[in-house]
Amino acid sequence: MTEQRYLEDSTVREFDARVERVIDDGETSRVVLDATHFYPEGGGQPADHGALSGSETWPVPDVQKTDEVYHVVESGDAGPTAGEMVRGELDWERRRAHMRYHTAQHLLSALLLEGYDAPTTGNQLHADRARLDCAYERFSDEQLTDIEDRMNELVEAGLGVRWYTLERERAERELDPQRTRLELLPDSITEVRIVEIGDPDDPFDRVACAGTHVEDTKEIGRVEVTGRETRGADGERIAFVLEDE
C-alpha cells in the first residue's frame, strides 16, 4: 500500500520512491510507488501532474486512487519497471493553485453555513477558478458582495490552517454533520483526517478532508466572486477566482 505522504506535508515538490508495480496499458502505464507526494483526484480537487524520472523521464498527466494510488505515466515502449528507484517531481504551480483554492473553498463553505444556513452540496476546483454548490434558494447581488467582502476579511486575518487525524467515533461526536458528511464514508474507515482553520480553541472551520491546503489564509490571496447560477429548486452555485500570486 502506497504511503500517502501528501497527507502529512503539502509543501514537498520532489521526492524519491521505489516502483512497487507497473500495469502496462499500451501508450501509458499505471505505476504504483511505495510512497508518493502526488495527490490523486478526489473531493473536488484535481490530480497533481508532474513527472517520474529513473532510467528515463516519464510525464505524469493523471493520478487516481482506487485500491492503490496509480500514477498514470506516458511510457511509450519503455516505462518504469518494478523495483526501480525513481524521483517524483510535481508541477508545483498547479499544486500550489489547488492548495489555495481548496482552502478558500473551506472558508466559503463555513461562511455560507454560518451566515446563510446554506450547507455545501458539491464543489470543483481548478488551477484558475473554482465553484461551490450549496442548498440555498437564491443569492442577491448584495449578498454576493457581502460574501466576497467577508471572504477577504478572513483571508487578511491570517488564520492558521492545520490538519491531523482523529478517531472516527470522536469526529462523529464533535464535528458538525452538515460539514463533515461522515455518514458517506465506508464503515471500514476508523480514523479521519481533519482540516481546521482558525483558533484551535474556537476554530472558524473544522471538517474532515483528505485534500491539500496552505498553512495560513493569507496565502490564498484576494478572492473575487465572479457569479452565481441556480442549481435546481433550492440550490445555488457560486463561482470565484483568486488573485494571481
C-alpha positions as YAML, in Angstrom:
chain: A
units: angstrom
residues:
- id: 1
  name: MET
  ca: [0.00, 0.00, 0.00]
- id: 2
  name: THR
  ca: [1.39, 3.38, -1.05]
- id: 3
  name: GLU
  ca: [2.37, 5.72, 1.78]
- id: 4
  name: GLN
  ca: [0.36, 8.87, 1.03]
- id: 5
  name: ARG
  ca: [2.87, 11.46, 2.18]
- id: 6
  name: TYR
  ca: [0.91, 14.41, 0.79]
- id: 7
  name: LEU
  ca: [-1.46, 13.92, 3.74]
- id: 8
  name: GLU
  ca: [1.31, 14.96, 6.14]
- id: 9
  name: ASP
  ca: [3.24, 17.59, 4.16]
- id: 10
  name: SER
  ca: [1.73, 19.56, 1.28]
- id: 11
  name: THR
  ca: [4.91, 21.53, 0.54]
- id: 12
  name: VAL
  ca: [7.15, 18.78, -0.88]
- id: 13
  name: ARG
  ca: [7.91, 19.30, -4.57]
- id: 14
  name: GLU
  ca: [10.33, 16.42, -5.24]
- id: 15
  name: PHE
  ca: [10.74, 13.01, -3.62]
- id: 16
  name: ASP
  ca: [12.33, 9.60, -4.11]
- id: 17
  name: ALA
  ca: [10.35, 6.35, -4.19]
- id: 18
  name: ARG
  ca: [10.55, 2.74, -5.30]
- id: 19
  name: VAL
  ca: [8.31, 1.31, -8.02]
- id: 20
  name: GLU
  ca: [6.18, -1.45, -6.50]
- id: 21
  name: ARG
  ca: [4.12, -2.46, -9.52]
- id: 22
  name: VAL
  ca: [3.51, -1.44, -13.14]
- id: 23
  name: ILE
  ca: [0.38, -2.11, -15.20]
- id: 24
  name: ASP
  ca: [1.02, -1.70, -18.93]
- id: 25
  name: ASP
  ca: [-1.91, -0.04, -20.73]
- id: 26
  name: GLY
  ca: [-0.16, 0.42, -24.07]
- id: 27
  name: GLU
  ca: [0.97, 4.00, -24.61]
- id: 28
  name: THR
  ca: [0.52, 4.66, -20.89]
- id: 29
  name: SER
  ca: [1.25, 2.68, -17.73]
- id: 30
  name: ARG
  ca: [-0.17, 2.80, -14.21]
- id: 31
  name: VAL
  ca: [2.68, 2.93, -11.72]
- id: 32
  name: VAL
  ca: [2.32, 2.08, -8.03]
- id: 33
  name: LEU
  ca: [5.02, 3.55, -5.77]
- id: 34
  name: ASP
  ca: [5.90, 2.64, -2.19]
- id: 35
  name: ALA
  ca: [5.33, 6.32, -1.26]
- id: 36
  name: THR
  ca: [4.09, 9.43, -3.04]
- id: 37
  name: HIS
  ca: [3.52, 13.16, -2.75]
- id: 38
  name: PHE
  ca: [1.31, 13.19, -5.88]
- id: 39
  name: TYR
  ca: [-2.29, 13.94, -4.94]
- id: 40
  name: PRO
  ca: [-4.84, 11.63, -6.65]
- id: 41
  name: GLU
  ca: [-8.05, 13.18, -7.96]
- id: 42
  name: GLY
  ca: [-10.80, 13.32, -5.35]
- id: 43
  name: GLY
  ca: [-13.02, 15.50, -3.19]
- id: 44
  name: GLY
  ca: [-13.38, 18.12, -5.93]
- id: 45
  name: GLN
  ca: [-9.59, 18.55, -6.16]
- id: 46
  name: PRO
  ca: [-7.92, 17.56, -9.46]
- id: 47
  name: ALA
  ca: [-4.95, 15.22, -9.58]
- id: 48
  name: ASP
  ca: [-1.41, 16.50, -9.45]
- id: 49
  name: HIS
  ca: [0.65, 16.47, -12.64]
- id: 50
  name: GLY
  ca: [4.41, 16.19, -12.98]
- id: 51
  name: ALA
  ca: [6.98, 13.57, -13.90]
- id: 52
  name: LEU
  ca: [8.77, 10.45, -12.70]
- id: 53
  name: SER
  ca: [12.47, 10.12, -13.52]
- id: 54
  name: GLY
  ca: [14.56, 6.95, -13.44]
- id: 55
  name: SER
  ca: [16.22, 5.28, -16.41]
- id: 56
  name: GLU
  ca: [14.17, 7.82, -18.40]
- id: 57
  name: THR
  ca: [11.79, 10.67, -17.59]
- id: 58
  name: TRP
  ca: [8.08, 9.93, -17.88]
- id: 59
  name: PRO
  ca: [5.39, 12.65, -17.76]
- id: 60
  name: VAL
  ca: [2.59, 12.06, -15.22]
- id: 61
  name: PRO
  ca: [-0.67, 13.54, -16.62]
- id: 62
  name: ASP
  ca: [-3.00, 11.89, -14.10]
- id: 63
  name: VAL
  ca: [-3.11, 10.21, -10.67]
- id: 64
  name: GLN
  ca: [-6.07, 8.11, -9.50]
- id: 65
  name: LYS
  ca: [-6.80, 6.25, -6.26]
- id: 66
  name: THR
  ca: [-8.87, 3.07, -6.15]
- id: 67
  name: ASP
  ca: [-7.39, 0.04, -4.42]
- id: 68
  name: GLU
  ca: [-3.98, 1.74, -4.81]
- id: 69
  name: VAL
  ca: [-2.63, 5.14, -5.85]
- id: 70
  name: TYR
  ca: [-1.97, 4.81, -9.59]
- id: 71
  name: HIS
  ca: [0.39, 7.26, -11.29]
- id: 72
  name: VAL
  ca: [-0.51, 7.32, -14.98]
- id: 73
  name: VAL
  ca: [2.69, 7.82, -16.97]
- id: 74
  name: GLU
  ca: [3.29, 8.35, -20.68]
- id: 75
  name: SER
  ca: [5.52, 5.32, -21.04]
- id: 76
  name: GLY
  ca: [5.64, 4.57, -24.76]
- id: 77
  name: ASP
  ca: [7.79, 1.48, -25.40]
- id: 78
  name: ALA
  ca: [9.82, 1.63, -22.18]
- id: 79
  name: GLY
  ca: [8.14, 2.58, -18.94]
- id: 80
  name: PRO
  ca: [9.33, 2.22, -15.33]
- id: 81
  name: THR
  ca: [9.97, -1.29, -14.03]
- id: 82
  name: ALA
  ca: [9.12, -2.86, -10.68]
- id: 83
  name: GLY
  ca: [11.93, -2.37, -8.17]
- id: 84
  name: GLU
  ca: [13.32, 0.71, -9.93]
- id: 85
  name: MET
  ca: [14.07, 3.81, -7.87]
- id: 86
  name: VAL
  ca: [12.51, 6.95, -9.31]
- id: 87
  name: ARG
  ca: [12.32, 10.62, -8.45]
- id: 88
  name: GLY
  ca: [8.90, 12.26, -8.49]
- id: 89
  name: GLU
  ca: [8.61, 15.93, -9.39]
- id: 90
  name: LEU
  ca: [5.31, 17.78, -9.02]
- id: 91
  name: ASP
  ca: [4.04, 20.54, -11.30]
- id: 92
  name: TRP
  ca: [4.30, 22.92, -8.37]
- id: 93
  name: GLU
  ca: [2.40, 25.84, -9.91]
- id: 94
  name: ARG
  ca: [-0.61, 23.57, -10.45]
- id: 95
  name: ARG
  ca: [-0.40, 22.00, -6.96]
- id: 96
  name: ARG
  ca: [0.03, 25.40, -5.28]
- id: 97
  name: ALA
  ca: [-3.06, 26.74, -7.05]
- id: 98
  name: HIS
  ca: [-5.10, 23.74, -5.91]
- id: 99
  name: MET
  ca: [-3.95, 24.27, -2.31]
- id: 100
  name: ARG
  ca: [-5.03, 27.91, -2.35]
- id: 101
  name: TYR
  ca: [-8.38, 27.19, -3.98]
- id: 102
  name: HIS
  ca: [-9.12, 24.25, -1.66]
- id: 103
  name: THR
  ca: [-8.52, 26.31, 1.48]
- id: 104
  name: ALA
  ca: [-10.62, 29.13, 0.01]
- id: 105
  name: GLN
  ca: [-13.43, 26.63, -0.62]
- id: 106
  name: HIS
  ca: [-13.33, 25.57, 3.04]
- id: 107
  name: LEU
  ca: [-13.61, 29.19, 4.13]
- id: 108
  name: LEU
  ca: [-16.54, 29.76, 1.77]
- id: 109
  name: SER
  ca: [-18.34, 26.60, 2.91]
- id: 110
  name: ALA
  ca: [-18.01, 27.59, 6.57]
- id: 111
  name: LEU
  ca: [-19.07, 31.17, 5.84]
- id: 112
  name: LEU
  ca: [-22.19, 30.12, 3.92]
- id: 113
  name: LEU
  ca: [-23.22, 27.67, 6.63]
- id: 114
  name: GLU
  ca: [-22.68, 30.21, 9.42]
- id: 115
  name: GLY
  ca: [-24.16, 33.25, 7.70]
- id: 116
  name: TYR
  ca: [-26.85, 31.76, 5.46]
- id: 117
  name: ASP
  ca: [-27.56, 28.26, 6.82]
- id: 118
  name: ALA
  ca: [-26.53, 27.02, 3.39]
- id: 119
  name: PRO
  ca: [-24.67, 23.66, 3.58]
- id: 120
  name: THR
  ca: [-22.29, 22.78, 0.77]
- id: 121
  name: THR
  ca: [-23.58, 20.09, -1.61]
- id: 122
  name: GLY
  ca: [-20.66, 19.98, -4.04]
- id: 123
  name: ASN
  ca: [-17.56, 21.74, -5.28]
- id: 124
  name: GLN
  ca: [-14.99, 21.66, -8.07]
- id: 125
  name: LEU
  ca: [-11.54, 23.21, -8.01]
- id: 126
  name: HIS
  ca: [-9.29, 24.11, -10.93]
- id: 127
  name: ALA
  ca: [-5.93, 25.82, -11.15]
- id: 128
  name: ASP
  ca: [-7.54, 29.12, -12.19]
- id: 129
  name: ARG
  ca: [-11.08, 29.05, -10.80]
- id: 130
  name: ALA
  ca: [-13.49, 27.19, -8.53]
- id: 131
  name: ARG
  ca: [-17.19, 26.78, -7.91]
- id: 132
  name: LEU
  ca: [-19.24, 25.69, -4.92]
- id: 133
  name: ASP
  ca: [-22.81, 24.35, -4.85]
- id: 134
  name: CYS
  ca: [-24.94, 24.88, -1.76]
- id: 135
  name: ALA
  ca: [-28.50, 24.45, -0.53]
- id: 136
  name: TYR
  ca: [-29.93, 27.98, -0.79]
- id: 137
  name: GLU
  ca: [-32.83, 29.48, -2.73]
- id: 138
  name: ARG
  ca: [-31.11, 32.45, -4.39]
- id: 139
  name: PHE
  ca: [-28.33, 34.89, -3.51]
- id: 140
  name: SER
  ca: [-28.89, 38.56, -4.28]
- id: 141
  name: ASP
  ca: [-26.16, 40.79, -5.72]
- id: 142
  name: GLU
  ca: [-25.88, 42.47, -2.31]
- id: 143
  name: GLN
  ca: [-25.39, 39.12, -0.61]
- id: 144
  name: LEU
  ca: [-22.70, 38.11, -3.10]
- id: 145
  name: THR
  ca: [-20.86, 41.37, -2.40]
- id: 146
  name: ASP
  ca: [-21.11, 40.74, 1.34]
- id: 147
  name: ILE
  ca: [-19.82, 37.16, 0.86]
- id: 148
  name: GLU
  ca: [-16.84, 38.42, -1.15]
- id: 149
  name: ASP
  ca: [-16.05, 41.09, 1.45]
- id: 150
  name: ARG
  ca: [-16.28, 38.62, 4.31]
- id: 151
  name: MET
  ca: [-14.08, 36.10, 2.48]
- id: 152
  name: ASN
  ca: [-11.37, 38.72, 2.02]
- id: 153
  name: GLU
  ca: [-11.58, 39.70, 5.68]
- id: 154
  name: LEU
  ca: [-10.95, 36.05, 6.61]
- id: 155
  name: VAL
  ca: [-8.04, 35.87, 4.18]
- id: 156
  name: GLU
  ca: [-6.45, 39.04, 5.56]
- id: 157
  name: ALA
  ca: [-6.92, 37.79, 9.14]
- id: 158
  name: GLY
  ca: [-4.14, 35.28, 8.52]
- id: 159
  name: LEU
  ca: [-5.94, 32.34, 10.12]
- id: 160
  name: GLY
  ca: [-3.78, 29.29, 10.70]
- id: 161
  name: VAL
  ca: [-4.62, 26.06, 8.85]
- id: 162
  name: ARG
  ca: [-3.83, 22.69, 10.48]
- id: 163
  name: TRP
  ca: [-4.51, 19.04, 9.71]
- id: 164
  name: TYR
  ca: [-4.39, 15.93, 11.86]
- id: 165
  name: THR
  ca: [-6.11, 12.56, 12.27]
- id: 166
  name: LEU
  ca: [-8.99, 11.88, 14.65]
- id: 167
  name: GLU
  ca: [-10.77, 8.70, 15.65]
- id: 168
  name: ARG
  ca: [-13.99, 8.43, 13.67]
- id: 169
  name: GLU
  ca: [-16.20, 7.96, 16.74]
- id: 170
  name: ARG
  ca: [-14.83, 11.16, 18.26]
- id: 171
  name: ALA
  ca: [-15.21, 13.02, 14.97]
- id: 172
  name: GLU
  ca: [-18.85, 11.93, 14.74]
- id: 173
  name: ARG
  ca: [-19.45, 13.24, 18.26]
- id: 174
  name: GLU
  ca: [-17.65, 16.56, 17.91]
- id: 175
  name: LEU
  ca: [-17.90, 17.75, 14.31]
- id: 176
  name: ASP
  ca: [-20.80, 19.44, 12.55]
- id: 177
  name: PRO
  ca: [-22.53, 16.71, 10.49]
- id: 178
  name: GLN
  ca: [-23.62, 19.27, 7.88]
- id: 179
  name: ARG
  ca: [-19.97, 19.99, 7.12]
- id: 180
  name: THR
  ca: [-18.34, 16.58, 7.54]
- id: 181
  name: ARG
  ca: [-20.88, 14.18, 5.94]
- id: 182
  name: LEU
  ca: [-19.09, 11.35, 7.75]
- id: 183
  name: GLU
  ca: [-22.04, 9.04, 7.14]
- id: 184
  name: LEU
  ca: [-20.91, 8.85, 3.50]
- id: 185
  name: LEU
  ca: [-17.60, 7.21, 4.45]
- id: 186
  name: PRO
  ca: [-17.32, 3.39, 4.44]
- id: 187
  name: ASP
  ca: [-17.64, 1.76, 7.86]
- id: 188
  name: SER
  ca: [-14.11, 0.40, 7.43]
- id: 189
  name: ILE
  ca: [-12.64, 3.90, 7.88]
- id: 190
  name: THR
  ca: [-11.96, 4.25, 11.62]
- id: 191
  name: GLU
  ca: [-9.75, 7.37, 11.50]
- id: 192
  name: VAL
  ca: [-10.43, 10.57, 9.60]
- id: 193
  name: ARG
  ca: [-8.14, 13.42, 8.60]
- id: 194
  name: ILE
  ca: [-9.32, 16.76, 9.97]
- id: 195
  name: VAL
  ca: [-8.56, 20.16, 8.46]
- id: 196
  name: GLU
  ca: [-9.04, 23.04, 10.90]
- id: 197
  name: ILE
  ca: [-8.91, 26.79, 10.24]
- id: 198
  name: GLY
  ca: [-8.57, 29.47, 12.91]
- id: 199
  name: ASP
  ca: [-8.13, 29.44, 16.68]
- id: 200
  name: PRO
  ca: [-7.62, 25.84, 17.88]
- id: 201
  name: ASP
  ca: [-9.88, 26.55, 20.86]
- id: 202
  name: ASP
  ca: [-12.63, 28.05, 18.70]
- id: 203
  name: PRO
  ca: [-11.95, 27.27, 15.01]
- id: 204
  name: PHE
  ca: [-13.82, 29.02, 12.24]
- id: 205
  name: ASP
  ca: [-13.94, 25.71, 10.37]
- id: 206
  name: ARG
  ca: [-13.21, 22.11, 11.35]
- id: 207
  name: VAL
  ca: [-14.03, 19.41, 8.85]
- id: 208
  name: ALA
  ca: [-12.94, 16.01, 7.55]
- id: 209
  name: CYS
  ca: [-10.86, 16.39, 4.38]
- id: 210
  name: ALA
  ca: [-8.08, 14.48, 2.58]
- id: 211
  name: GLY
  ca: [-7.04, 17.36, 0.32]
- id: 212
  name: THR
  ca: [-4.00, 19.64, 0.31]
- id: 213
  name: HIS
  ca: [-4.06, 23.12, 1.84]
- id: 214
  name: VAL
  ca: [-2.00, 26.22, 2.52]
- id: 215
  name: GLU
  ca: [-0.92, 26.83, 6.12]
- id: 216
  name: ASP
  ca: [-2.24, 30.40, 6.51]
- id: 217
  name: THR
  ca: [-5.28, 32.04, 4.92]
- id: 218
  name: LYS
  ca: [-3.15, 34.98, 3.73]
- id: 219
  name: GLU
  ca: [-1.60, 32.58, 1.23]
- id: 220
  name: ILE
  ca: [-4.98, 32.33, -0.53]
- id: 221
  name: GLY
  ca: [-4.78, 35.87, -1.91]
- id: 222
  name: ARG
  ca: [-7.67, 38.15, -2.77]
- id: 223
  name: VAL
  ca: [-10.97, 36.43, -3.59]
- id: 224
  name: GLU
  ca: [-13.31, 37.65, -6.33]
- id: 225
  name: VAL
  ca: [-16.83, 36.20, -6.58]
- id: 226
  name: THR
  ca: [-17.46, 36.03, -10.33]
- id: 227
  name: GLY
  ca: [-21.09, 34.96, -10.43]
- id: 228
  name: ARG
  ca: [-23.90, 32.68, -9.38]
- id: 229
  name: GLU
  ca: [-26.41, 30.39, -11.05]
- id: 230
  name: THR
  ca: [-29.45, 28.45, -9.95]
- id: 231
  name: ARG
  ca: [-28.97, 24.71, -9.43]
- id: 232
  name: GLY
  ca: [-32.43, 23.19, -9.04]
- id: 233
  name: ALA
  ca: [-35.31, 24.44, -6.91]
- id: 234
  name: ASP
  ca: [-33.27, 25.16, -3.78]
- id: 235
  name: GLY
  ca: [-29.68, 25.16, -4.95]
- id: 236
  name: GLU
  ca: [-27.15, 27.83, -5.82]
- id: 237
  name: ARG
  ca: [-23.71, 27.71, -7.44]
- id: 238
  name: ILE
  ca: [-21.15, 30.37, -6.57]
- id: 239
  name: ALA
  ca: [-18.09, 30.80, -8.80]
- id: 240
  name: PHE
  ca: [-14.91, 32.55, -7.67]
- id: 241
  name: VAL
  ca: [-11.33, 33.22, -8.68]
- id: 242
  name: LEU
  ca: [-8.19, 34.09, -6.73]
- id: 243
  name: GLU
  ca: [-5.77, 36.88, -7.47]
- id: 244
  name: ASP
  ca: [-2.53, 35.63, -9.01]
- id: 245
  name: GLU
  ca: [0.38, 35.31, -6.60]
...
